[in-house]
Amino acid sequence: MKALTGFSTNKNAYEAGLEAAKMAGKSKDAKLVFAYMSCDYKIKDVIKGIKEVYDCPVIGNTSFTGVIMPQGYVGGDKPFVGIMVLSDPNMIVGVGFADRKAFQSARDAGEAATKHARTMTKMPYNDEPDVMYMTASPTEEEFFLKGANRVVGRVPLFGGSAADNTIEGNWKLYLDGKVTSEGVAVALIYMNGHFMNEFTGAYRETGDMGIITKVEGTRQLVSIDGVPAVKKYAKWRGMKPSELMGNALLSATITSPLGVKDRLGDLIAIRHPMFANDDYSMNIGANLAEGTTVIRMEATVDELISSVGETLRKLNARLEKPAVCYHLVHCGGRRAGIDSRINEVYNEIVKNVNGVPFIMEFTFGEYGFVDDGRNTTGGLMLSFTAFTK
C-alpha cells in the first residue's frame, strides 16, 4: 500500500478538487480517496474535480476550519480541501451511503449503507473486512454504528463526524455524488497490510465524579447525583451556574469535559457538554445512560497540543511494521481550544510520522476501538490510525 496526499485553497470548487488531486498525483491502483473540505464549497463540484484524476470512490465530510497536511495547516479564512488516496493493487474496497431522511431509524440507515458496501466488495459473507471507516452527521452516530455492526459485526472502526465552522448545522458528508447533512457513509476495506488505531481523550481524571440520575432522550443530561447537571458541574469547577449558561458551557468544558469509563477501564469516552438549558440540564455531544458514573476530566491547552505527539508515539509503539500513512481524526472542539497555536499541532505530527504521508481532519465526533474489538464514539477525542505494509 501507498498513500498520496494533496490540497487546494482555490475558491472555485471544481478547480480546488482538481488541484488537490493533481498535487497528489495519478495512480492506476487508487482504491479510495478520503476528502475533507470546507462547508463553503459546493461539494459535488469539488468531488467532480477529484474524480477527473481518480476512478475510485471519494468519501468524507466537511471539516472544522481546516485540515493539516504534510505541508502544514490549510484553511483558516480560506476555503480548503485536503485529500489522501489509498493505492494498492490488492486492496478491495466497498462503499455505501444512506440519507437519514429515507429511513425510519439511524440504525436502519447504518445497516443499509453497510449492506451496500458489503455487496460491492463481492467478498464471501463470512470473510470479514479488515477495517471499517465511517462518517456520519453529529447527532445519531451510535445508532448508525449499531446498524453497521448488524452487517459486519465488530470490525475495527475509525472515522469521525461531519463538522462546520460555526456549529450551525452547515456540515455535510458525502460519497461521490451523494451529499447529505444527515446520514452516514461507510467504507469496508480488505487489504494485505495492517491497520492500527489509537483512540483516546488524553485527559486526566479528577476526583469529581457522580452517578447520572436522569437523562432525557439520549443526550440531555438532566441530573448528577440528583442535582441539576449544570449546578453540579459548576460546584466541581468552583464556578457560578450563571457563568455556564447557554453556549458558554461549550467553551468552558473544552479543557474540562466529562468522561465515562468502559466496563474494563481501558477507555474513557469523552462526553462534551455543548449547551446549558434554562432548567440547568446539559445537552451533550454523545449518548449517556442513567445509572452510570460520569467523571470530570482535565487538560490544559498545552496538554491538548502535546497529546497529539504522545498519542502518535503510543500508536507507533504498537506497530509491528513501519507505517506507510496516517489518517488522523482530531476533535474540532479541541482545535477551537488550541486556536492560534494550531501550528504547534502540526509540529507534533511531523516529529512523529517519520516523513510518511498523513492527513488530519477536525470533526464533531470521533470513532475508534480498543484491542478486544469494542467500537465506540466520543467527543473531544483523538482517533489516530496507521496503515502499514
N, C-alpha and C positions, 0 to 999 in steps of 0.2 A: 504494500500500500504506500501511496504517497499523497501528499496534500498540497494544494495550490491555493494561494490567497491573493485577493485584490480588493481595491476600494475606489470610491469616487465621491466627490462632493459637487459634481455637476448639477446645476439647477434643473436641467432637463431630465426628466425621469428615465426616458428611454436611453439617452446618451450616458447617463450615470450607470445603468446596468451594463451597457456595452463596454464602457471604460473599465469597470471593475473586472469584468470577465476577460477582457484583453490583457489587463495587467496580470491577472493570474496565469494566463497562457492556456493554449489548447492542450487537450489530452484526449486521445481516442478511447481511453479506458475510464473516462469520468463516469461515475455511477450515481453521485448525489452531490447537490450543491446546497449548503447552508447559506442563507441570505438574511442579513439583519439590516434594517434600514429605518430611515426617518418616516414618521407618520405623516409628514407633509407631502410626501410623494404620492403620485398615482401609482399604486403598487403594481398593477398589471403591466404598466409601461416599463417599469424597472425590470420586471421578470422577462418581458419580451426582449429587452436588450441583452440580458444574461443568456437567454436561450438562442440568441444569434450565434453564440460560441459553443454552448454545451447542449447536447442532445440527451439530457437526462433530467430527472426530477429536480425542481428547485423548491425548497421548503424553508419556512422560517417565520419570523414575526417582526413587528416593529420594536425598536429598542429605545430605552430611555436616554435621550440626549446624545447618544453616540455609540461608537464601538472602539475597541482597542485592537489594532493590527500590529504586525511586526514593525511597521514604520512609525507607530505612535498612536496617540488618541486622535480619532477622526470624528468630527461632529461639532458640538457646541452650538454656535449660532448659524451653522451651515447645514443644509440637507446632506444626508450621507447614506451610503450603502457600503457594507463590507461583506465579502463572501469567502467561504472556504469550500474547496472542491475535494471530495474524496475520490481517488482514482486507483483502481485495482482491477486487472482483468479477471480475477477470480471472485470478486465481490458480487453478491446478489442482494438487491435492494427492492423492497416492495413498499409502496406508499399508499396512504388513504387519507381522506378528508371528510369531515361531516360538519354541516352548518347546524348549530344547536336548534334553530327555529324549526327545522324539519323533523324533529324527534320529540317524543313525549318526555324524555328524560336525558340528562347528560350521560348517564350510564349507557343508554341505548345508542347515543351518538358515538361514544368512545368505542363501543363494540362494533358498530357498523364501519367506522373508519379502519379499525384494525383488521376486520374480516377482509375488507377490500385489499389492504396491504398484504395480508397473508396469501390471498388468491393470486395477487400479482407476482409473488415470488416463484410460484409454481413448485414450491418445495413440498415434500411429503408432510402430512399434517402432524406426524409425530416427531418431526425434525424441527426442534425449536430454534428460533433466531438467536444469534449471539448477543444481540443488544437491541433495545427499542429506544428510539428517540420520539419525544412528544413535545408539541407546543399547543397551547390552549389559551382561551380567554381567562382572565384572572378573576373567576367567580366560582367555578364548579370543578376545579382541577381534580379533586379527589374522586369525584364521580365519573369523570371522563376516564380516569385511570382504572377504576373498578371495571368499567366496560371493556377496556383494552385487556385487562387481566382475564376476563372471561374467555378470550380468544387464545392468548398465548401463555397464560399463567404468569408467574413472577419472573419474567425475563428481565435481566438488568436494565435499568432505566436511566436516561439522562435527558435534560432539556429544561425549558422554562416557559413562563407565561408572557404573552404579549404585553408591551408597555407603550405609553405615550409620554410626552414631555410635561404634561400638566395634570395628570390623573383625572382627566375629564371623559374617559371612555373613547378616546380617539384611536386607541390601539387597533391593530389588525394582525391576523395570522393568515397564512396562505400556503397553497400548494399549487405550483404552476399558475394557471389562470383562475383558480378558485380563491376567493378572498372573503373573509368574514371578520366581524368584530366579536362574534360569539360562537365559538365552536372549538374544533380540535383537528389537528393533523398529526399523523404518525408516520414513522419510517421504521421498517423492520430490516435489520442488517445481518447478513450471513457473510463471514469473512474468514480468511486463513490466519490473519493476525490476531492480536489480543487487545483487550479493552480493560481499562481500569477507571473507576470513578471514586473521587474523594468528596464526600458530601458533609458539610459542616456549617454551623453558625459561627464558630470560632469566638464565642462569647464566654465569659467567666460566670459561673453560678454565684449568686449571692445567698445569704441566709434567709431572704424574703421568699416565702412560698405559702400557698394556701390551696384549699380544695375548691374547685369550681362547683358552685352550688346551684347556679341557674344559667342556662343558655337558651336564647330564643333562636329558633331555626338552627342553623349550624355555625353561624359566625358572629352572633351578637352575644358578647359576654356580659351577662347581667349582674352577677354577684360572685364574689370570692369569700368563702367562709361566712356566707350570709350577709356580707357587707356590699353595697353597690360598688361595682368594679373600679370606677374612676376614683372613688373615695379611698378604697383600699390601696390602690396603686399610688395615689398622692401621699398617703401616710408612709408607705415604704420609701418614697423619694424625699420626704420632708418638704413637700410642696403643698400649695393650696389647690383644691379641686378646680377652682376658677382659672388657674393657670394652665389647665389641661383641656379645657372645653373646646368642642368643635375640632377644627383642623389642627389646633395647637398640639393635640395629642400625637399626631403623626410624626412631627419633627422631634418632639420631646422624647420619643421612645426609640429613635434610631440607635442611640448608644445605650439604651436600657430597655430592651423589649421583654417579652415573656417567652418562656420555653416549656415544652412538655417532653418528658423522657419516654423513650420506648421501653418495652417491658423488661429488657435486659440491661438498660442503661448505656447501650452502645452509642446512641444518638440522642441529642436533644434537638427536636424540631422547633425552630423559632416561630413564634406567633407575633406578628407585628400589629399592635393597636393602631388603627387607622383614623378613628373619629370618635369623639366623646359626645354622646347624646344628652339631651336635657335631663333625662332621668338617671344620669351618671352611669349608664351602661356604655360599653365599648363595642364598636364594630371592629372585627379582627380580620386579618387578611388570609386566614386559613381556618379549617374546621376545628371545633373544640367539642369535648364531651363532658357532661356533668359527672361528678364523682371522681375526677382525675385531678392530679396535682399540677399546678402551674407555678413556675419559678421565675422570679425576676432575674434577668441576666444583665451583664455589663460589659462594655468595651469602650475604650477611648477612641477618638478618631485616629490617633497614632496606631492603635491596635487594629482598627479596621483596615488600615493600609498594610501593616506588616503581616497581617493574617493571610494576605494573598501569597506572599512568598513562603510563609510557613506551610500553607495548605499544598502548594506545589511541591515543596520538599517532601512532605508526607506522601503525596501521590507518587513521586519519583522513587521513593524508598520501597514502594510496594511493587514496582515494575520488575519483571524478570528479564525484559529486553528493553533497549532504549526506545523512547517514544519517537514516532515519526510525525506526530502532530498533536495539538491540544485544542479541545473545544471547551471554552471557559464561560460558565454562566455565573454572573455576578449580579446580586440584587440591586435594583435601581434605587431603593431606599438607602442602602449603604453608599451608593455612588453619590446621592444627594448630600449625605452627611460628610463625605470626603470633599465634595465641592471642588474648589480651585486647585486642590492638591492631587488631582487625578493623574498627573504625570508621574507622581510617586508610585502609583499603582502600576503604571507601565514599567517603571524601573524594576519593581519587584518581579514582574513577569519575566522580563528579559534576563535577569540574573539567574533564573531557574529553569528556562526551557531549552537551554543548550543550543540555541540557534535554529531550532526546527520551527515550522510554520504554526501559527496559532491564530485564533480569533476569540475575542471576548465581547459578549453582549450584556446588556443591562435589562433585567426583567422585573416583572411584578409578581413573581412566584418562581420557585426553583424546585427541580425534581432530581432525585438521586436514589441511591440504595446503599445498604450495608452488606457485609460479607455473606450473610446467610440468605440473601436474595430478597430482603424486605424493601420494596419500593415505597417511597413516600414523597410528600411535598411539604414545602415550608416557605417562609418569607424571610427576608434579611439574611439569606444564606448564600453559600458558595457551592456550586456543583461543578467540579473540575474533572474533566475527562481526558485521558490519554489513550491514543491508539498506538500500538506497537507493531513491529514487523511480525 
